[in-house]
Amino acid sequence: MKNAPILITLALAQLATVCLSAEEQAPFPYQLPKEKPDRKLSEAMERIYDNYPAPQPEDNELFSQFKYTELKGFDYRDGDGTVSRRDPSKIIFENGKYYVWYTKRDTKVPPVGMHRAAEATDEIPSADWDLSEIWYATSADGFTWEEQGVAIKRPEKPLVGWRSVTTTDILKWKGKYYLYYQGFMEASGTRGDDCPVAVSYADSPEGPWTAANKVVIPNGPEGAWDQYSIHDPYPLVRDGKIYIYYKSDFGRDPHKVRMQGLAIAEDPLGPFTKHPLNPVITSGHETSLFPFKEGVAALVYKDGPEHNTIQYAEDGVNFSIASITELMPYAAAPYIPDAFTDTKDGRGITWGLAHFINQGGKGRNHSILVRFDCDLSLDVNDPQMKEHRVNHRPDVYYRQGLSKEQRERIESESRAHQSQ
């Protein structure tokens, strides 16, 4: 310890030099520089220049607010809970019109709830997506839609999806069309929400669709992060291959964490190889992705430590946060003209469909499709979409009120405090 005084003296001298250097700097300029200035910066200032595409949200091509519009053309039987539409696919433009596919439940009664799955029958659904099939609709303008009918029916037992086929997404590959979807073989809630991914294909977006009748992306082995669920298959074409991003879960409720994985194939019917770095996105629920510049951008909404972010990966694998936003679309299904062109200059997105869940109140649970608009495009400049914040009315906050248990705890603590 003989050298301790010398080391302390040197450390204090270095600290004094750093402080003196910082004190000698001119104040940070009033106009925020668009490029990183050559000066000492705090970690926060270093971060906005090093981690984000631009230091100001209005200059960040991967920042946007989101606007919502009610759709015309869909009937929900006055919200009685017997009809539900949710989990739309990416939107494509073919034959002079827009196409979208989605999960539709049309049952005699509303779902009883996953916690009552033992009560589910061939006519009584457990969850909002139980006993569902995949339907499609077309539109001339993206606001008014005409439902065309069922695309993927539930197959006969014991084929993949005999209980329910849900949460589909579309791929166009070499002149053919492929719908990937979750195939349930039991009512959700029986063991959880477990299912693998299946696929059907057609020569036209109108169908008819031929089921491959096999699992194309299987669950992981016992002990793997994706051993129970492979949800929300989301195909893009990149590097001459099919990239399918998917969601799985860590742990069980109430502390379940959802993350995103990636599986890659050279043929739409597989085999798909899961990426060795999975999970590739640490958050998100029904995450949507799109080509952007030379890489891939992702709308990472809900669940996990990096939810409510828009992320970017130049290689489609190693994602970083590009912006933080709010009121993101739930189960976003964008219109992406270059989703399947293997572009190296992705132009981004401006609109799509999403869903609102838990509609109708207790005993009438169902979901509805809605439209969202945004500016995540290199070809659009919409200042209104680049506003830094959304102003909510008081009722929005009051709906996030304390539970009965929380209120009782707080009142008990207050009484104990007063008696002291």
C-alpha positions as CSV (number, residue, x, y, z in Angstrom):
1,M,0.0,0.0,0.0
2,K,3.1,2.3,-0.1
3,N,2.0,3.5,-3.6
4,A,-1.6,4.3,-2.5
5,P,-1.0,8.1,-1.9
6,I,0.7,8.4,-5.3
7,L,-2.1,6.6,-7.1
8,I,-4.7,8.8,-5.4
9,T,-2.8,11.9,-6.3
10,L,-2.6,10.8,-9.9
11,A,-6.4,10.0,-10.0
12,L,-7.3,13.4,-8.5
13,A,-5.1,15.1,-11.1
14,Q,-6.7,13.3,-13.9
15,L,-10.2,14.1,-12.6
16,A,-9.2,17.8,-12.2
17,T,-8.0,17.7,-15.8
18,V,-11.3,16.3,-17.0
19,C,-13.3,18.8,-15.0
20,L,-11.1,21.7,-16.2
21,S,-11.5,20.5,-19.8
22,A,-15.3,20.3,-19.5
23,E,-15.4,23.7,-17.7
24,E,-13.4,25.3,-20.5
25,Q,-15.9,24.2,-23.2
26,A,-18.3,26.8,-24.6
27,P,-21.9,26.2,-23.7
28,F,-23.7,23.7,-25.9
29,P,-25.2,25.6,-28.9
30,Y,-28.8,26.8,-28.9
31,Q,-29.6,25.1,-32.2
32,L,-29.2,21.4,-31.8
33,P,-26.5,20.3,-34.4
34,K,-27.7,17.7,-36.9
35,E,-24.2,16.2,-36.9
36,K,-22.4,15.1,-33.8
37,P,-20.3,18.0,-32.6
38,D,-16.5,17.6,-31.9
39,R,-16.6,18.2,-28.1
40,K,-17.0,16.3,-24.8
41,L,-20.6,15.1,-24.5
42,S,-22.6,13.4,-21.7
43,E,-23.7,9.8,-22.2
44,A,-27.2,11.0,-23.1
45,M,-26.0,13.3,-25.8
46,E,-23.6,10.7,-27.1
47,R,-26.5,8.3,-27.3
48,I,-28.8,10.5,-29.5
49,Y,-26.0,10.9,-32.0
50,D,-24.6,7.4,-31.9
51,N,-27.8,5.2,-31.4
52,Y,-30.5,7.0,-33.4
53,P,-30.7,7.9,-37.1
54,A,-31.1,11.6,-36.2
55,P,-31.0,13.5,-32.9
56,Q,-34.4,15.1,-33.5
57,P,-37.5,13.0,-34.0
58,E,-38.7,15.2,-36.9
59,D,-35.5,14.3,-38.8
60,N,-35.7,10.6,-38.0
61,E,-37.1,8.6,-40.9
62,L,-37.9,5.8,-38.4
63,F,-39.9,7.9,-36.1
64,S,-43.7,8.4,-36.5
65,Q,-46.9,8.9,-34.6
66,F,-49.9,6.9,-35.7
67,K,-53.4,7.9,-36.7
68,Y,-56.4,5.6,-36.7
69,T,-59.6,5.3,-38.8
70,E,-62.6,3.1,-38.4
71,L,-63.1,0.8,-41.3
72,K,-66.3,0.4,-43.3
73,G,-67.6,-2.9,-44.7
74,F,-67.3,-5.3,-41.7
75,D,-70.3,-6.4,-39.7
76,Y,-69.8,-7.4,-36.0
77,R,-73.5,-8.2,-35.1
78,D,-73.8,-5.1,-32.9
79,G,-70.8,-6.3,-30.9
80,D,-72.5,-9.3,-29.3
81,G,-69.1,-11.2,-29.3
82,T,-70.1,-13.9,-31.7
83,V,-68.0,-12.4,-34.6
84,S,-64.4,-11.4,-34.3
85,R,-61.8,-10.2,-36.8
86,R,-58.2,-9.9,-35.8
87,D,-54.5,-10.4,-36.7
88,P,-54.6,-9.1,-40.3
89,S,-51.8,-10.0,-42.7
90,K,-49.6,-7.7,-44.7
91,I,-51.6,-5.9,-47.4
92,I,-50.7,-6.6,-51.0
93,F,-52.0,-4.9,-54.2
94,E,-53.0,-7.2,-57.0
95,N,-55.6,-7.1,-59.8
96,G,-56.2,-3.4,-59.2
97,K,-57.2,-3.8,-55.6
98,Y,-55.8,-4.3,-52.1
99,Y,-56.0,-7.7,-50.4
100,V,-55.8,-8.6,-46.7
101,W,-56.2,-11.9,-44.9
102,Y,-57.2,-12.2,-41.2
103,T,-58.4,-14.4,-38.4
104,K,-62.2,-14.6,-38.3
105,R,-64.2,-16.3,-35.5
106,D,-67.9,-16.8,-36.2
107,T,-69.4,-18.8,-33.4
108,K,-72.8,-19.3,-31.8
109,V,-71.5,-17.9,-28.5
110,P,-68.6,-15.6,-27.4
111,P,-65.5,-17.2,-25.9
112,V,-65.6,-18.4,-22.3
113,G,-62.0,-17.4,-21.7
114,M,-58.7,-19.4,-21.6
115,H,-59.0,-19.9,-17.9
116,R,-62.2,-21.9,-18.6
117,A,-60.8,-23.9,-21.5
118,A,-62.1,-27.1,-20.0
119,E,-65.6,-25.8,-20.9
120,A,-64.8,-25.4,-24.5
121,T,-66.5,-27.7,-27.0
122,D,-66.7,-28.0,-30.8
123,E,-69.1,-25.0,-30.7
124,I,-67.9,-23.1,-27.6
125,P,-64.6,-21.3,-28.1
126,S,-62.1,-20.8,-25.2
127,A,-60.3,-17.7,-26.6
128,D,-61.1,-15.0,-29.1
129,W,-59.1,-16.9,-31.7
130,D,-60.4,-20.4,-30.9
131,L,-62.6,-22.1,-33.5
132,S,-61.4,-19.6,-36.1
133,E,-60.7,-19.7,-39.9
134,I,-58.8,-17.4,-42.2
135,W,-60.9,-15.0,-44.3
136,Y,-59.9,-12.3,-46.8
137,A,-61.3,-9.0,-48.0
138,T,-60.5,-6.6,-50.8
139,S,-60.6,-2.8,-51.1
140,A,-60.1,0.0,-53.7
141,D,-59.0,2.6,-51.2
142,G,-57.9,0.9,-47.9
143,F,-60.8,2.5,-46.0
144,T,-63.9,0.5,-47.2
145,W,-63.5,-3.2,-47.5
146,E,-65.6,-6.0,-49.0
147,E,-65.3,-9.4,-47.3
148,Q,-64.8,-12.1,-50.0
149,G,-65.1,-15.3,-47.9
150,V,-63.0,-18.0,-46.3
151,A,-59.5,-18.6,-47.6
152,I,-58.2,-21.3,-45.2
153,K,-60.8,-23.6,-43.6
154,R,-60.0,-25.7,-40.6
155,P,-59.0,-29.1,-41.8
156,E,-60.3,-32.5,-40.6
157,K,-58.9,-33.9,-37.4
158,P,-56.0,-34.7,-36.8
159,L,-54.4,-32.5,-39.5
160,V,-52.5,-29.4,-38.4
161,G,-55.0,-26.6,-37.5
162,W,-58.1,-28.8,-37.1
163,R,-59.0,-26.9,-33.9
164,S,-58.3,-23.4,-35.3
165,V,-56.2,-21.7,-38.0
166,T,-55.2,-18.1,-37.0
167,T,-52.8,-15.2,-37.3
168,T,-51.9,-15.5,-41.0
169,D,-49.4,-13.6,-43.2
170,I,-48.9,-13.6,-46.9
171,L,-45.8,-14.3,-49.1
172,K,-45.5,-13.8,-52.8
173,W,-42.8,-16.0,-54.3
174,K,-42.0,-16.8,-57.9
175,G,-45.6,-16.1,-59.1
176,K,-47.3,-18.1,-56.3
177,Y,-48.9,-17.0,-53.1
178,Y,-48.3,-18.6,-49.7
179,L,-50.3,-18.1,-46.4
180,Y,-48.4,-19.0,-43.2
181,Y,-50.5,-19.4,-40.1
182,Q,-50.8,-20.9,-36.6
183,G,-52.3,-24.3,-36.6
184,F,-54.0,-25.2,-33.3
185,M,-54.8,-28.8,-32.4
186,E,-56.4,-28.1,-29.0
187,A,-58.4,-25.2,-27.4
188,S,-56.2,-22.4,-26.3
189,G,-55.8,-22.5,-22.5
190,T,-55.8,-26.3,-22.3
191,R,-52.0,-26.3,-21.8
192,G,-51.3,-22.7,-22.7
193,D,-51.4,-21.2,-26.2
194,D,-49.3,-23.8,-27.9
195,C,-49.1,-24.3,-31.7
196,P,-46.6,-24.6,-34.6
197,V,-46.8,-22.9,-38.1
198,A,-48.5,-24.4,-41.1
199,V,-48.8,-23.1,-44.7
200,S,-51.1,-23.2,-47.7
201,Y,-50.4,-22.0,-51.3
202,A,-52.3,-20.9,-54.4
203,D,-51.7,-19.5,-57.9
204,S,-53.9,-16.5,-57.2
205,P,-54.7,-14.3,-54.2
206,E,-58.3,-15.4,-54.8
207,G,-57.3,-19.0,-54.2
208,P,-58.2,-21.9,-54.1
209,W,-55.6,-22.6,-51.4
210,T,-53.9,-26.0,-51.1
211,A,-52.8,-27.0,-47.6
212,A,-49.3,-28.5,-47.3
213,N,-50.7,-30.4,-44.3
214,K,-47.5,-30.3,-42.4
215,V,-45.6,-28.2,-39.8
216,V,-43.2,-25.9,-41.6
217,I,-41.7,-24.2,-38.5
218,P,-41.8,-26.6,-35.6
219,N,-41.6,-25.9,-31.9
220,G,-38.2,-25.9,-30.3
221,P,-36.8,-28.9,-28.4
222,E,-37.6,-29.3,-24.7
223,G,-35.9,-26.6,-22.7
224,A,-35.6,-24.2,-25.7
225,W,-37.1,-20.7,-25.6
226,D,-39.6,-21.6,-28.3
227,Q,-40.5,-25.1,-27.1
228,Y,-44.2,-24.3,-26.7
229,S,-45.2,-21.6,-29.2
230,I,-44.3,-20.4,-32.7
231,H,-46.7,-17.5,-33.2
232,D,-47.3,-14.7,-35.7
233,P,-45.3,-16.0,-38.7
234,Y,-44.2,-12.9,-40.7
235,P,-42.4,-13.6,-44.1
236,L,-40.2,-11.2,-46.0
237,V,-37.9,-11.9,-49.0
238,R,-34.3,-11.0,-48.4
239,D,-31.0,-12.2,-49.9
240,G,-32.9,-14.4,-52.3
241,K,-34.4,-16.4,-49.3
242,I,-37.6,-16.5,-47.3
243,Y,-37.1,-14.8,-43.9
244,I,-39.9,-15.7,-41.4
245,Y,-39.9,-13.8,-38.2
246,Y,-41.9,-15.3,-35.3
247,K,-42.8,-14.8,-31.7
248,S,-42.3,-17.1,-28.7
249,D,-42.4,-16.9,-25.0
250,F,-40.1,-17.1,-22.0
251,G,-41.7,-18.4,-18.8
252,R,-45.4,-18.5,-17.8
253,D,-48.0,-16.0,-16.8
254,P,-48.0,-13.6,-15.0
255,H,-44.3,-12.9,-15.8
256,K,-44.2,-14.1,-19.4
257,V,-41.7,-12.4,-21.7
258,R,-42.2,-12.4,-25.4
259,M,-39.4,-12.2,-27.9
260,Q,-38.9,-12.6,-31.7
261,G,-37.0,-15.3,-33.6
262,L,-36.1,-15.8,-37.2
263,A,-36.2,-18.9,-39.5
264,I,-34.8,-18.9,-43.0
265,A,-35.5,-21.2,-46.0
266,E,-34.8,-21.2,-49.8
267,D,-38.2,-22.8,-50.5
268,P,-41.5,-21.6,-49.1
269,L,-42.4,-25.1,-48.0
270,G,-39.1,-25.4,-46.1
271,P,-37.1,-26.7,-44.6
272,F,-36.7,-23.6,-42.4
273,T,-33.5,-23.2,-40.3
274,K,-33.8,-21.2,-37.1
275,H,-31.2,-18.5,-36.8
276,P,-28.4,-19.4,-34.2
277,L,-28.7,-16.0,-32.6
278,N,-32.4,-16.4,-31.8
279,P,-34.1,-14.5,-30.2
280,V,-33.2,-11.5,-32.5
281,I,-35.6,-9.0,-31.0
282,T,-36.0,-8.9,-27.2
283,S,-39.6,-7.6,-27.1
284,G,-42.8,-7.3,-29.0
285,H,-46.1,-9.0,-29.6
286,E,-47.3,-9.5,-33.2
287,T,-44.2,-7.6,-34.3
288,S,-44.4,-6.2,-37.9
289,L,-41.3,-5.7,-40.1
290,F,-40.6,-4.1,-43.5
291,P,-37.6,-3.5,-45.7
292,F,-36.0,-0.2,-45.0
293,K,-32.9,1.1,-47.0
294,E,-30.6,-1.9,-47.1
295,G,-31.9,-3.5,-43.9
296,V,-35.1,-4.4,-42.0
297,A,-37.2,-2.2,-39.7
298,A,-39.5,-3.6,-37.0
299,L,-42.5,-2.2,-35.1
300,V,-41.9,-3.6,-31.6
301,Y,-45.1,-3.0,-29.8
302,K,-46.1,-4.4,-26.4
303,D,-44.3,-6.8,-24.0
304,G,-40.7,-6.9,-23.0
305,P,-37.9,-4.4,-22.0
306,E,-37.8,-2.6,-25.4
307,H,-41.5,-2.4,-26.3
308,N,-42.9,0.8,-27.9
309,T,-39.8,1.1,-30.1
310,I,-39.1,1.0,-33.8
311,Q,-35.9,-1.0,-34.4
312,Y,-33.6,-1.5,-37.3
313,A,-31.1,-4.1,-38.4
314,E,-28.9,-3.6,-41.5
315,D,-28.4,-7.4,-41.7
316,G,-32.0,-8.3,-40.7
317,V,-30.7,-10.0,-37.6
318,N,-29.0,-7.6,-35.2
319,F,-31.6,-5.1,-34.3
320,S,-31.1,-1.8,-32.4
321,I,-33.6,0.8,-31.3
322,A,-34.1,3.6,-33.9
323,S,-36.8,5.5,-32.1
324,I,-39.3,5.4,-29.2
325,T,-42.9,6.2,-29.9
326,E,-46.4,5.7,-28.6
327,L,-49.9,4.5,-29.5
328,M,-48.3,2.0,-31.9
329,P,-50.7,-0.2,-33.9
330,Y,-51.6,-3.5,-32.3
331,A,-50.8,-6.4,-34.7
332,A,-49.8,-4.0,-37.4
333,A,-50.3,-5.2,-41.0
334,P,-48.7,-2.6,-43.3
335,Y,-49.0,-2.2,-47.0
336,I,-45.4,-3.0,-48.1
337,P,-45.0,-2.8,-51.9
338,D,-41.4,-4.1,-51.7
339,A,-41.9,-6.8,-49.1
340,F,-41.1,-9.5,-51.7
341,T,-38.8,-7.8,-54.2
342,D,-35.6,-8.6,-52.4
343,T,-34.9,-4.8,-52.4
344,K,-31.7,-3.3,-51.2
345,D,-33.4,0.1,-51.0
346,G,-36.5,-0.4,-48.9
347,R,-38.8,2.6,-49.1
348,G,-40.8,2.1,-45.8
349,I,-44.5,2.2,-45.0
350,T,-47.3,4.8,-44.7
351,W,-50.4,2.8,-43.8
352,G,-51.9,-0.6,-43.0
353,L,-54.5,-2.4,-40.8
354,A,-54.4,-3.4,-37.2
355,H,-56.8,-4.6,-34.6
356,F,-58.4,-3.5,-31.3
357,I,-59.0,-6.4,-28.9
358,N,-61.3,-6.8,-25.9
359,Q,-64.2,-5.1,-27.5
360,G,-67.8,-5.6,-26.4
361,G,-67.3,-5.8,-22.7
362,K,-67.6,-8.8,-20.3
363,G,-69.3,-11.8,-21.9
364,R,-69.1,-10.3,-25.5
365,N,-65.3,-10.4,-26.1
366,H,-64.3,-9.9,-29.7
367,S,-61.8,-7.9,-31.8
368,I,-62.2,-5.4,-34.7
369,L,-60.0,-4.4,-37.6
370,V,-58.9,-0.8,-37.9
371,R,-56.7,1.3,-40.3
372,F,-53.6,3.1,-39.2
373,D,-51.5,5.7,-41.0
374,C,-48.0,6.9,-40.3
375,D,-44.8,8.3,-41.9
376,L,-42.1,5.7,-41.9
377,S,-41.4,6.3,-45.5
378,L,-38.4,7.7,-47.4
379,D,-40.8,9.0,-50.0
380,V,-43.2,11.0,-47.7
381,N,-42.7,14.0,-45.5
382,D,-45.7,14.5,-43.2
383,P,-44.8,16.9,-40.3
384,Q,-48.0,16.0,-38.5
385,M,-46.8,12.4,-38.2
386,K,-43.5,13.7,-36.6
387,E,-45.1,15.4,-33.6
388,H,-43.1,14.6,-30.5
389,R,-46.1,13.6,-28.3
390,V,-49.8,12.7,-28.2
391,N,-52.2,14.6,-26.0
392,H,-54.7,12.3,-24.3
393,R,-58.0,13.3,-22.8
394,P,-58.5,12.7,-19.0
395,D,-60.7,9.7,-19.5
396,V,-57.8,7.9,-21.2
397,Y,-55.9,8.2,-18.0
398,Y,-58.8,7.5,-15.7
399,R,-59.4,4.2,-17.5
400,Q,-55.9,3.1,-16.2
401,G,-57.2,3.5,-12.7
402,L,-56.3,1.6,-9.5
403,S,-57.6,-1.9,-9.1
404,K,-59.8,-2.7,-6.1
405,E,-56.8,-4.5,-4.4
406,Q,-54.5,-1.6,-5.0
407,R,-57.0,0.9,-3.6
408,E,-57.6,-1.2,-0.5
409,R,-53.8,-1.5,0.1
410,I,-53.3,2.2,-0.2
411,E,-56.2,3.0,2.1
412,S,-54.9,0.5,4.7
413,E,-51.4,2.1,4.5
414,S,-53.0,5.5,5.0
415,R,-54.9,4.4,8.1
416,A,-51.8,2.9,9.6
417,H,-49.9,6.1,8.9
418,Q,-52.6,8.2,10.6
419,S,-52.7,6.0,13.7
420,Q,-49.0,6.4,14.4
